[in-house]
Amino acid sequence: MEHLRPTELADLPNEMLEEIFNFLEDPDDFLSVIGTCHRWNDIMAYKKTERLFAKVLPILQESNPFPLRTMLTARQINRKWKMGTDEQLELNPYGFQHQAYILEDTEQVTRLLTHANSLPQGANPFLGKYLGNISQDPGVYELFRQLIQQHGTPLKNILMGFTFNTFPHIELASILGGVPNVETLTILGYIQNLDAGGGADDHPLPPLPHLNSVGIIILGMPRENQEDTDDRFQRFVSYLLTAYGEQLSTFQCTKDMLTVDGIGELLPNITQPEFFIRRSTFNHNELQVLSHVGWRLHTLQISDFAIQLSPEFFVALNNFSETLEDLLIHVELEENFNADSLVIFPLLKKLELYINSELRSIPLGMKDKLMKLGGVAPNLEELDITLQNDTLCDVAWGMGMEVMSSLFKKLNWVKFHC
C-alpha cells in the first residue's frame, strides 16, 4: 500500500494561502510571511501598501511629521490605514492633536460638544483619545466639564489648564469622574488661583486604574513680584498623590514637590520624574530629600534652569546610581567643570546635556573635559549635547563627532546642537 504523505502548507494553492495570510492582523507577522519565500511574497505583494502602512508611517514621521490634514486624509483610505494613523496620533498627543484638540475658547468647546452629541452613543469624538484645555475664558469651564462628563470615557490623555480660574478639589474630582480610562493627566494653573478645598475627605478623587503619569506644570509658581507664602501647593500635591501616587511611574512637577511631606512614600514606584526649575537651583533641603528618598529611578530629567554640577548635587544623585539609565539635565558650565563626576552611573545608556555658560574665552583643557562626556559610563549608547554659548560651540565643532564616536565602544549616537 502506497504511503500517504501529510499535506504541508507549501502544498496548498495560492488562493488558500492568501485566505490564511489575510487573517494576520499584526504587520510584523505579515512582514515575516512575505519574507519567507518568493512565492509567498508574490501572493501577498498587492497587499504590502495596506498591510505595512503601520510600520512605515512611524519611520516617515521621524524627520518630518505629516500635517494634521494629511493624517486625517490617510485614516480614511481603509481600515488598516486608519488603525496605523490613529496609533501615531495617540502616541504623539503633543504633536498632531495639539493642532486640533487644545481648546482655548467657548466657541471651540461648544463646537466640539455639538459634534460629540451628534455621534452615535459610545462613539469617540476625540482624535487619538486626547483632549486639552488651556483657557482664559471663565465660560469655558462648565462646557468643558459637560463635554468630559458626557463623552470622556475614551480619553487616555487629558491636559487641563485653568490658569486664570479657580481650581477647587470638587471640580477636579468631578472632571476626573468622567475619564475612567485616562492614563496621562497634566494640570496647568497658578498657585494663586488654587483653592485647596477641604481635602480628600470632603471630595475624594475617583479611582483611575489606568493612570500612570501625572504632570503639574505651573502650579506652585508665583507670579512676577509675588511670593508663595502658604502651603496650598503642597496640600494639592498630597491630595493627588494620596489617591494615585502608588500607581504612578512618571511624575512631572516643579522642584517644590520635594517639600511635600512623605513624598517618597506617596510615590513609591516612581521611575521617571521630571523636575522643572525656573527660579533657582536645588537648595540644601531638597538635595537632602533626593539623597534619602527610596526611589529606583530609570530616568531623571531636570528642565528649564541650568544647575551647577556641585559635589552635593552628585551626592544626591548617587542615590540612583544602581538604576539610572537616562539622564537629561541643564547644567551651568564653569571652569571647574569635571565630566568625571558622571561616572557614578555605571548603567547610564543615554545622556542629554543642555550646557549654558557665561564664559567668554575657552578655559585651559576645556576640549579634553568635553571629550570625556562620551566616556563617563561604560554602557553609554546615546549622547546629545546642546551648547548655548558660541565659545563652547567652537570647541565642539573642532572636536569632530566622528572622532568622538570612535573613542567609545558602545556609543552609537552622538549629536551636538549649537
DOMARVO-484601 format. One record per residue (C-alpha): x, y, z; residue number from 1. Coordinates in Angstrom, 2 decimals, padded with zeros to 5 digits. Example, Ala and Ser with C-alpha at 12.3 -4.5 7.8 and 13.67 -1.06 7.14 Angstrom:
REC      px      py      pz   i
REC  012.30 -004.50  007.80   1
REC  013.67 -001.06  007.14   2
END
This chain:
REC      px      py      pz   i
REC  000.00  000.00  000.00   1
REC  001.34  003.36 -001.02   2
REC  002.42  005.62  001.88   3
REC  000.40  008.85  002.04   4
REC  002.43  011.99  002.73   5
REC  000.74  014.55  005.06   6
REC -000.32  017.75  003.34   7
REC  002.01  020.64  004.11   8
REC  001.44  024.36  003.96   9
REC  003.51  024.55  000.79  10
REC  001.12  022.15 -000.91  11
REC -001.85  024.49 -000.61  12
REC -002.91  026.50 -003.66  13
REC -002.22  030.23 -003.75  14
REC -005.87  031.10 -003.16  15
REC -005.96  029.19  000.14  16
REC -002.65  030.65  001.29  17
REC -003.94  034.13  000.55  18
REC -007.04  033.49  002.68  19
REC -004.87  032.28  005.55  20
REC -002.47  035.22  005.35  21
REC -005.38  037.66  005.33  22
REC -006.14  036.65  008.92  23
REC -002.82  038.12  010.09  24
REC -003.50  041.44  011.85  25
REC -000.03  042.31  013.10  26
REC  002.13  044.00  010.41  27
REC  005.19  042.24  011.87  28
REC  003.56  038.85  011.18  29
REC  002.72  039.95  007.64  30
REC  006.32  041.09  007.13  31
REC  007.55  037.66  008.29  32
REC  005.24  035.94  005.79  33
REC  006.35  037.93  002.73  34
REC  009.96  037.48  003.77  35
REC  009.69  033.69  003.98  36
REC  009.96  032.89  000.26  37
REC  009.42  034.35 -003.21  38
REC  006.12  032.53 -003.65  39
REC  004.54  033.93 -000.50  40
REC  005.89  037.37 -001.32  41
REC  004.32  037.23 -004.79  42
REC  000.99  036.07 -003.38  43
REC  000.67  038.99 -000.97  44
REC  002.57  041.66 -002.92  45
REC -000.62  043.57 -003.74  46
REC -001.34  043.91  000.00  47
REC  002.00  045.44  001.02  48
REC  000.90  049.08  000.79  49
REC -002.07  048.42  003.04  50
REC -000.64  045.93  005.50  51
REC  002.78  047.52  006.10  52
REC  001.48  051.07  006.48  53
REC  001.56  050.87  010.30  54
REC  005.29  050.01  010.19  55
REC  006.27  052.54  007.54  56
REC  004.37  055.55  008.93  57
REC  006.46  055.93  012.15  58
REC  009.65  055.93  010.05  59
REC  008.28  058.66  007.78  60
REC  007.22  060.69  010.81  61
REC  010.65  060.74  012.46  62
REC  012.27  063.51  010.43  63
REC  009.32  065.48  009.06  64
REC  005.88  064.73  010.56  65
REC  002.92  065.00  008.24  66
REC  000.47  067.87  008.77  67
REC -002.70  067.02  010.61  68
REC -004.80  067.37  007.43  69
REC -002.66  064.72  005.71  70
REC -003.07  062.37  008.66  71
REC -006.84  062.83  008.63  72
REC -006.91  062.03  004.92  73
REC -004.73  058.93  005.39  74
REC -007.03  057.43  008.02  75
REC -009.91  057.47  005.51  76
REC -008.15  055.22  002.95  77
REC -009.05  051.91  004.58  78
REC -009.28  050.19  007.97  79
REC -005.58  049.30  008.18  80
REC -004.51  052.86  007.41  81
REC -007.00  054.19  009.93  82
REC -005.60  051.92  012.65  83
REC -002.00  052.85  011.83  84
REC -002.75  056.57  011.68  85
REC -004.72  056.56  014.93  86
REC -001.88  054.75  016.67  87
REC  000.54  057.51  015.65  88
REC -001.89  060.22  016.66  89
REC -002.29  058.63  020.07  90
REC  001.45  058.19  020.59  91
REC  002.12  061.85  019.88  92
REC -000.55  063.82  021.76  93
REC  001.54  067.00  021.87  94
REC  002.13  066.91  018.11  95
REC -000.84  066.43  015.81  96
REC -003.59  066.62  018.41  97
REC -002.12  069.85  019.72  98
REC -003.25  071.42  016.46  99
REC -006.87  070.31  016.81 100
REC -007.74  069.31  020.35 101
REC -006.31  072.02  022.55 102
REC -009.42  074.05  023.37 103
REC -008.92  077.74  024.11 104
REC -012.31  079.45  023.96 105
REC -016.04  078.89  024.37 106
REC -016.69  078.59  020.65 107
REC -014.27  075.70  020.27 108
REC -015.70  073.77  023.22 109
REC -019.27  074.40  022.04 110
REC -018.46  073.20  018.53 111
REC -016.80  070.01  019.79 112
REC -019.63  069.35  022.25 113
REC -022.20  069.75  019.46 114
REC -020.22  067.36  017.28 115
REC -019.91  064.82  020.10 116
REC -023.66  064.95  020.81 117
REC -024.40  064.23  017.15 118
REC -022.45  060.97  017.14 119
REC -023.94  057.54  017.95 120
REC -023.86  056.62  021.63 121
REC -020.42  055.38  022.66 122
REC -018.60  056.87  019.64 123
REC -015.26  058.58  020.25 124
REC -015.27  062.27  019.24 125
REC -011.61  062.79  020.26 126
REC -008.97  062.11  017.63 127
REC -006.28  059.96  019.20 128
REC -008.10  059.86  022.55 129
REC -006.53  063.16  023.62 130
REC -008.05  066.42  024.86 131
REC -006.56  069.58  026.27 132
REC -008.00  072.80  027.61 133
REC -005.95  075.99  028.05 134
REC -008.37  078.82  028.58 135
REC -008.54  082.37  029.87 136
REC -012.30  082.39  029.41 137
REC -014.25  081.61  032.62 138
REC -017.19  080.48  030.49 139
REC -015.22  077.57  029.08 140
REC -015.08  075.62  032.32 141
REC -018.70  074.43  032.60 142
REC -018.82  073.48  028.91 143
REC -015.54  071.61  029.25 144
REC -016.78  069.71  032.29 145
REC -020.01  068.87  030.46 146
REC -018.02  067.58  027.47 147
REC -015.85  065.42  029.73 148
REC -018.69  064.02  031.80 149
REC -020.80  063.09  028.78 150
REC -018.12  061.87  026.36 151
REC -014.85  061.44  028.27 152
REC -014.77  057.65  028.57 153
REC -012.45  057.06  025.53 154
REC -009.89  059.67  026.66 155
REC -006.45  058.40  027.63 156
REC -004.54  061.69  027.74 157
REC -006.01  064.88  029.19 158
REC -004.47  068.29  029.79 159
REC -006.33  070.81  031.96 160
REC -005.19  074.42  032.10 161
REC -007.36  076.73  034.16 162
REC -004.63  079.31  034.62 163
REC -006.96  082.20  035.30 164
REC -009.78  080.32  037.06 165
REC -010.15  078.79  040.48 166
REC -009.49  075.07  040.59 167
REC -011.06  073.60  043.74 168
REC -010.88  069.93  044.56 169
REC -014.54  069.30  043.96 170
REC -014.14  070.45  040.35 171
REC -011.12  068.21  039.83 172
REC -012.97  065.22  041.29 173
REC -015.95  065.97  039.08 174
REC -013.88  066.13  035.90 175
REC -011.83  063.03  036.64 176
REC -015.00  061.08  037.22 177
REC -015.68  061.45  033.50 178
REC -012.36  059.98  032.32 179
REC -012.19  056.49  033.88 180
REC -009.64  055.26  031.29 181
REC -007.20  058.16  031.45 182
REC -003.51  057.20  031.51 183
REC -001.80  060.62  031.45 184
REC -003.06  063.65  033.38 185
REC -001.47  067.11  033.05 186
REC -002.61  070.10  035.10 187
REC -001.69  073.73  034.47 188
REC -002.50  076.61  036.80 189
REC -001.10  079.28  039.10 190
REC -000.93  078.55  042.81 191
REC -002.61  081.91  043.49 192
REC -005.80  080.61  041.93 193
REC -005.72  077.20  043.55 194
REC -008.45  076.56  046.07 195
REC -007.16  073.74  048.22 196
REC -010.68  072.96  049.40 197
REC -011.45  070.75  052.34 198
REC -009.18  067.93  051.23 199
REC -009.61  064.31  050.23 200
REC -012.12  063.55  052.99 201
REC -014.61  066.09  051.61 202
REC -014.08  065.46  047.90 203
REC -012.43  062.07  047.31 204
REC -010.97  061.57  043.87 205
REC -012.44  058.75  041.76 206
REC -010.41  055.60  041.07 207
REC -008.44  055.79  037.82 208
REC -006.91  052.31  037.45 209
REC -005.03  053.11  034.21 210
REC -003.43  056.35  035.33 211
REC  000.37  056.08  035.36 212
REC  001.63  059.59  034.56 213
REC  000.80  062.94  036.21 214
REC  002.21  066.36  035.44 215
REC  001.71  069.55  037.48 216
REC  003.49  072.05  035.31 217
REC  002.80  075.59  036.55 218
REC  001.12  075.10  039.91 219
REC  003.27  076.45  042.70 220
REC  004.97  079.08  040.55 221
REC  004.27  082.59  041.92 222
REC  003.53  085.37  039.53 223
REC  006.08  088.11  038.99 224
REC  007.00  090.05  042.14 225
REC  004.86  087.76  044.32 226
REC  005.96  085.29  046.94 227
REC  004.45  081.91  047.62 228
REC  003.59  082.24  051.30 229
REC  001.34  079.26  052.04 230
REC  001.22  075.52  051.64 231
REC -001.58  075.23  049.07 232
REC  000.72  073.65  046.52 233
REC  001.97  071.03  048.98 234
REC -001.59  070.21  050.05 235
REC -002.74  069.90  046.45 236
REC  000.12  067.54  045.53 237
REC -000.58  065.46  048.64 238
REC -004.26  065.32  047.68 239
REC -003.45  063.98  044.20 240
REC -000.72  061.58  045.26 241
REC -002.70  060.15  048.17 242
REC -005.22  058.98  045.59 243
REC -002.92  057.96  042.74 244
REC  000.72  058.05  043.88 245
REC  001.22  054.30  044.25 246
REC  000.28  053.61  040.62 247
REC  002.41  056.36  039.04 248
REC  005.67  055.67  037.23 249
REC  006.04  059.21  035.81 250
REC  005.58  062.50  037.65 251
REC  006.36  065.95  036.25 252
REC  006.46  068.87  038.63 253
REC  008.45  071.81  039.91 254
REC  011.15  071.01  042.41 255
REC  008.69  072.15  045.10 256
REC  007.35  068.60  045.10 257
REC  010.40  067.72  047.22 258
REC  008.95  069.86  050.03 259
REC  005.80  067.70  050.27 260
REC  005.81  065.67  053.46 261
REC  006.40  061.97  052.83 262
REC  006.96  062.40  049.09 263
REC  008.92  059.14  048.96 264
REC  006.04  057.18  050.47 265
REC  003.47  058.96  048.29 266
REC  005.40  057.98  045.12 267
REC  006.84  054.57  045.99 268
REC  007.02  053.26  042.41 269
REC  008.18  056.34  040.54 270
REC  010.84  055.61  037.90 271
REC  010.71  058.72  035.69 272
REC  010.43  062.06  037.50 273
REC  010.90  065.36  035.71 274
REC  011.69  068.50  037.71 275
REC  011.05  071.97  036.32 276
REC  013.39  074.52  037.89 277
REC  012.74  078.15  036.97 278
REC  013.69  080.26  039.96 279
REC  016.81  078.73  041.44 280
REC  018.79  075.55  041.62 281
REC  018.18  072.81  044.22 282
REC  018.67  074.03  047.77 283
REC  020.26  072.03  050.57 284
REC  016.99  070.61  051.96 285
REC  015.79  069.49  048.52 286
REC  019.08  067.74  047.82 287
REC  018.77  066.02  051.19 288
REC  015.39  064.64  050.16 289
REC  016.86  063.34  046.89 290
REC  019.73  061.79  048.83 291
REC  017.47  059.70  051.05 292
REC  014.28  059.06  049.06 293
REC  013.88  055.39  048.22 294
REC  013.13  055.75  044.51 295
REC  014.68  053.39  041.96 296
REC  014.86  055.81  039.06 297
REC  015.46  054.71  035.48 298
REC  015.16  058.22  034.01 299
REC  015.83  061.62  035.56 300
REC  015.02  064.86  033.75 301
REC  015.76  068.30  035.15 302
REC  014.48  071.03  032.82 303
REC  014.29  074.77  032.24 304
REC  017.08  076.02  034.51 305
REC  020.82  075.48  034.41 306
REC  022.10  073.88  037.60 307
REC  025.64  073.71  038.91 308
REC  027.24  070.27  038.97 309
REC  028.25  070.63  042.59 310
REC  029.58  067.78  044.76 311
REC  026.39  067.98  046.85 312
REC  024.30  067.52  043.70 313
REC  026.17  064.35  042.77 314
REC  025.94  063.03  046.31 315
REC  022.16  063.32  045.98 316
REC  022.11  061.62  042.57 317
REC  024.34  058.84  043.86 318
REC  021.15  057.52  045.47 319
REC  020.11  056.37  041.97 320
REC  023.47  055.10  040.75 321
REC  022.35  051.45  040.63 322
REC  019.28  052.02  038.45 323
REC  019.64  055.24  036.41 324
REC  019.85  054.69  032.64 325
REC  018.74  058.03  031.15 326
REC  019.83  061.45  032.42 327
REC  018.72  064.78  030.97 328
REC  019.91  067.92  032.75 329
REC  020.52  071.61  032.10 330
REC  023.92  072.49  033.56 331
REC  025.89  075.65  034.17 332
REC  029.39  075.09  032.84 333
REC  032.21  076.71  034.76 334
REC  035.98  076.50  034.59 335
REC  036.00  073.80  037.29 336
REC  033.62  071.56  035.29 337
REC  034.54  067.90  035.68 338
REC  032.80  065.33  033.49 339
REC  034.25  062.51  035.61 340
REC  031.52  063.23  038.17 341
REC  029.05  061.38  035.97 342
REC  030.99  058.13  036.33 343
REC  028.78  057.24  039.31 344
REC  026.13  055.96  036.87 345
REC  027.51  052.66  035.51 346
REC  024.18  051.73  033.85 347
REC  023.81  055.04  032.03 348
REC  022.78  054.47  028.40 349
REC  021.53  057.89  027.39 350
REC  022.87  061.30  028.39 351
REC  021.38  064.62  027.27 352
REC  023.09  067.81  028.42 353
REC  021.94  071.37  027.83 354
REC  025.09  073.31  028.66 355
REC  024.91  077.03  029.38 356
REC  027.94  079.18  030.17 357
REC  028.89  082.81  030.64 358
REC  032.48  082.05  029.74 359
REC  033.82  084.35  027.01 360
REC  037.12  082.59  026.49 361
REC  037.98  078.93  026.23 362
REC  039.41  077.67  029.55 363
REC  042.53  075.56  029.51 364
REC  041.70  071.90  028.92 365
REC  038.02  072.53  028.06 366
REC  038.26  070.40  024.93 367
REC  039.57  067.45  026.95 368
REC  036.80  067.92  029.50 369
REC  034.06  067.84  026.87 370
REC  035.65  064.82  025.23 371
REC  035.24  062.92  028.49 372
REC  031.46  063.32  028.36 373
REC  031.17  060.43  025.94 374
REC  033.08  058.09  028.23 375
REC  031.51  058.79  031.59 376
REC  029.81  055.39  031.67 377
REC  030.84  052.08  030.07 378
REC  027.33  051.38  028.72 379
REC  026.67  054.81  027.22 380
REC  024.89  054.45  023.85 381
REC  023.46  057.92  023.17 382
REC  024.98  061.34  023.81 383
REC  023.14  064.55  022.96 384
REC  024.75  067.88  023.86 385
REC  023.20  071.32  023.32 386
REC  025.72  074.14  023.76 387
REC  024.22  077.57  024.43 388
REC  027.45  079.51  024.06 389
REC  029.40  080.42  020.89 390
REC  032.75  079.79  022.55 391
REC  031.76  076.25  023.52 392
REC  030.36  075.63  020.04 393
REC  033.72  076.47  018.52 394
REC  035.31  073.86  020.80 395
REC  032.69  071.22  020.00 396
REC  032.91  071.59  016.23 397
REC  036.67  071.46  016.47 398
REC  036.44  068.08  018.22 399
REC  034.61  066.32  015.39 400
REC  031.71  063.98  016.08 401
REC  033.25  061.09  014.17 402
REC  036.36  061.22  016.34 403
REC  034.26  061.28  019.50 404
REC  032.09  058.38  018.36 405
REC  035.14  056.26  017.58 406
REC  036.57  056.64  021.08 407
REC  033.82  054.74  022.90 408
REC  032.83  051.14  022.19 409
REC  029.06  051.34  022.76 410
REC  028.40  054.94  021.75 411
REC  026.33  054.58  018.56 412
REC  024.68  058.01  018.52 413
REC  026.28  061.38  019.32 414
REC  024.93  064.80  018.42 415
REC  025.87  068.40  019.12 416
REC  023.48  071.36  018.85 417
REC  024.74  074.93  018.83 418
END
